[in-house]
Amino acid sequence: MGSYSPCDVSNEVKAETAALGFRVKSGWAAAVLLTGSIESPKLHASQTIQLSDPQMPETRQPYHAAMGKLETDMKKIKRRRDVVQRITSESITQLLSGCRRNAYAIKRSGLVVGSQIDPATIANPHIRAHAFEGQLFRSALEEVLKEHGICTTILLERGAFDTVSAQLNKSSADVRRTLQDFGRFADVPWRAEQKLAALAAWFSLGDKSQNAAIK
């Protein structure tokens, strides 16, 4: 998505509140920064962050072996998991550093994920590999955010719009329209992943439960 920085916004405009939203994928995540209030959110930045090492393609699917089979070599898995943790930490540290330079103190975030199914309950090895990877990237991102003092809420992609619409007391159509309008201010492609990340950030702007404890 080019060199657009996640939080390079004008020093002349400072929002009272801000939240990050992520659509977590395998090896990467769409990240969106919203500022303002839950009633009047504003898009300030959108970008892709790495959760794996582009120089090590195997870290994008660390539980996959050759021909799409489930990797069973625990040494390989551990090396790949360590890389995922390191890259995720570096990505979030860089993102938050940019936010701090622009006076945004991020305390809340939302993560949209595809599933939270326990991989151990899945019989098919190939599908189980995907489940392990979903669990890994979600957990790595959540842990790093927690280390930075940022509360997280997990939203399942299926049903995310209904959950957020209920909290905002808005129709799903109105929520989708607002997310679509955000795209007019984005300097990067505004696709489904970015809309879901923005949805999570919007949810976090008004999620009072996050003030109580960090997950």
Backbone hydrogen bonds, N-H to C=O, Kabsch-Sander energy under -0.5 kcal/mol:
donor,donor_aa,acceptor,acceptor_aa,energy
4,Y,1,M,-0.6
8,D,5,S,-0.8
9,V,7,C,-1.8
13,V,10,S,-1.0
14,K,12,E,-0.5
19,A,34,L,-2.4
20,L,108,R,-1.8
21,G,32,V,-2.4
22,F,110,G,-2.5
23,R,30,A,-2.0
24,V,22,F,-0.7
24,V,112,V,-2.1
25,K,28,W,-2.6
27,G,25,K,-1.1
29,A,49,I,-2.0
30,A,23,R,-1.8
31,A,47,Q,-3.3
32,V,21,G,-2.5
33,L,45,A,-2.4
34,L,19,A,-2.5
34,L,32,V,-0.5
35,T,42,K,-2.4
36,G,17,T,-1.4
37,S,40,S,-1.0
42,K,35,T,-2.5
44,H,33,L,-2.5
44,H,42,K,-0.5
45,A,33,L,-1.3
47,Q,31,A,-2.5
49,I,29,A,-2.8
51,L,27,G,-2.6
52,S,27,G,-1.0
56,M,53,D,-2.3
59,T,56,M,-2.6
60,R,57,P,-1.6
61,Q,57,P,-0.6
64,H,61,Q,-2.0
65,A,69,K,-3.9
68,G,65,A,-1.1
69,K,66,A,-1.5
71,E,63,Y,-2.9
74,M,72,T,-1.0
77,I,73,D,-2.1
78,K,74,M,-2.5
79,R,75,K,-2.1
80,R,76,K,-2.3
81,R,77,I,-2.8
82,D,78,K,-2.5
83,V,79,R,-1.8
84,V,80,R,-2.3
85,Q,81,R,-2.5
86,R,82,D,-2.2
87,I,83,V,-3.0
88,T,84,V,-2.5
89,S,85,Q,-2.1
90,E,86,R,-2.4
91,S,87,I,-2.7
92,I,88,T,-2.4
93,T,89,S,-2.4
94,Q,90,E,-2.1
95,L,91,S,-2.3
96,L,92,I,-2.8
97,S,93,T,-1.8
98,G,94,Q,-1.7
99,C,95,L,-1.6
100,R,96,L,-2.6
101,R,97,S,-1.9
102,N,98,G,-0.9
102,N,99,C,-0.7
103,A,100,R,-1.9
104,Y,99,C,-2.6
105,A,103,A,-0.7
106,I,104,Y,-0.9
107,K,18,A,-0.6
107,K,105,A,-0.5
109,S,151,C,-1.3
110,G,20,L,-1.9
111,L,153,T,-2.9
112,V,22,F,-3.2
113,V,111,L,-0.6
113,V,155,L,-2.6
121,T,118,D,-2.2
122,I,119,P,-1.9
123,A,121,T,-0.5
128,R,124,N,-2.4
129,A,125,P,-2.0
130,H,126,H,-1.6
131,A,127,I,-2.1
132,F,128,R,-2.6
133,E,129,A,-2.1
134,G,130,H,-2.5
135,Q,131,A,-2.3
136,L,132,F,-2.4
137,F,133,E,-2.6
138,R,134,G,-1.9
139,S,135,Q,-2.4
140,A,136,L,-2.8
141,L,137,F,-2.0
142,E,138,R,-2.5
143,E,139,S,-2.7
144,V,140,A,-2.0
145,L,141,L,-2.2
146,K,142,E,-2.1
147,E,143,E,-2.1
148,H,144,V,-1.1
148,H,145,L,-0.5
149,G,146,K,-2.1
150,I,145,L,-2.5
151,C,107,K,-2.6
151,C,149,G,-0.6
153,T,109,S,-1.3
155,L,111,L,-3.2
157,E,113,V,-3.0
159,G,157,E,-0.8
160,A,157,E,-1.4
163,T,159,G,-2.3
164,V,160,A,-2.5
165,S,161,F,-2.6
166,A,162,D,-2.1
167,Q,163,T,-1.7
168,L,164,V,-2.6
169,N,165,S,-1.0
170,K,165,S,-2.2
175,V,171,S,-2.1
176,R,172,S,-2.5
177,R,173,A,-2.0
178,T,174,D,-2.2
179,L,175,V,-2.3
180,Q,176,R,-2.2
181,D,177,R,-2.2
182,F,178,T,-1.7
183,G,179,L,-0.8
183,G,180,Q,-0.8
184,R,181,D,-1.8
185,F,182,F,-2.2
186,A,183,G,-0.7
191,R,189,P,-0.9
195,K,191,R,-2.1
196,L,192,A,-2.2
197,A,193,E,-2.1
198,A,194,Q,-2.4
199,L,195,K,-2.2
200,A,196,L,-2.1
201,A,197,A,-2.1
202,W,198,A,-2.6
203,F,199,L,-2.4
204,S,200,A,-2.1
205,L,201,A,-1.6
206,G,202,W,-0.8
206,G,203,F,-0.9
207,D,204,S,-0.6
208,K,206,G,-1.4
210,Q,207,D,-1.4
211,N,208,K,-1.6
212,A,209,S,-1.2
213,A,209,S,-0.7
